[in-house]
Amino acid sequence: MGMKSRRAMELRFEEYCDADLSLIRDYYETTFSHYVPDLAERIFVVRDAHWLVGAVRLRDEQDYYHLCGFRLLPHYQSLGLGSRLLQHACNDLLDKPVICHALPFEKPFYLKAGFAHLPLHELDGPLHTLYHQQREQGYQIELLVRQAMVTAYN
C-alpha cells in the first residue's frame, strides 16, 4: 500500500577518547581516505546507534586548531549531520580559532557554519607551509577560520 518507513536514526555526537585509533583508521579507509593515526588530534564523531557514520579531526597547534579531516558517510550527507557534528566539535574548542583549507565545493558549507576568509599573511607555522605545498600541487584551496569564542568574566 505505502512505502516502508525508514528506521529512525539514533544519533549520538561525542568526542572520541579511545587511545586505540584503529576504529577511526578503519572508518577513513572505508571512505577511501588515507589516515595516519595521530594522538595529538581531537576527534569528534557522530554515531547512528552503534555505527560510526561521521568524524571530524582537529589537530591542536600552538595558536589554533587545524581542521585536518572531515568525513561523513554518503547516505548521511545532506541531512544537516555534518553541520551538527562540526558545531559540536567547535563548541568544545572555544579557546583558539579553528582553521581549515577548503576546496571550492566545500567553501559554502564552511561559510554557513561560521567560518570566514583568512588572509594568508595572518597564518604562519606548519599550516602556512602546508597551504603552499597544496597550492603547488594544484589544489585550489582557500584558508578559512572560525574565530575563538572568548568569554569575559567580570
Stockholm file with secondary structure:
# STOCKHOLM 1.0

chainA/1-154         MGMKSRRAMELRFEEYCDADLSLIRDYYETTFSHYVPDLAERIFVVRDAHWLVGAVRLRDEQDYYHLCGFRLLPHYQSLGLGSRLLQHACNDLLDKPVICHALPFEKPFYLKAGFAHLPLHELDGPLHTLYHQQREQGYQIELLVRQAMVTAYN
#=GR chainA/1-154 SS CCCCCCCCCCEEEEEECCSCTHHHHHHHHHTTCCCCCCTTEEEEEEEETTEEEEEEEEEECSSSEEEEEEEECGGGTTSSHHHHHHHHHHHTCCSSCEEEEECTTTHHHHHHTTCEECCGGGCCTHHHHHHHHHHHTTCCCEEEEECCCCCCCC
#=GC SS_cons         CCCCCCCCCCEEEEEECCSCTHHHHHHHHHTTCCCCCCTTEEEEEEEETTEEEEEEEEEECSSSEEEEEEEECGGGTTSSHHHHHHHHHHHTCCSSCEEEEECTTTHHHHHHTTCEECCGGGCCTHHHHHHHHHHHTTCCCEEEEECCCCCCCC
//
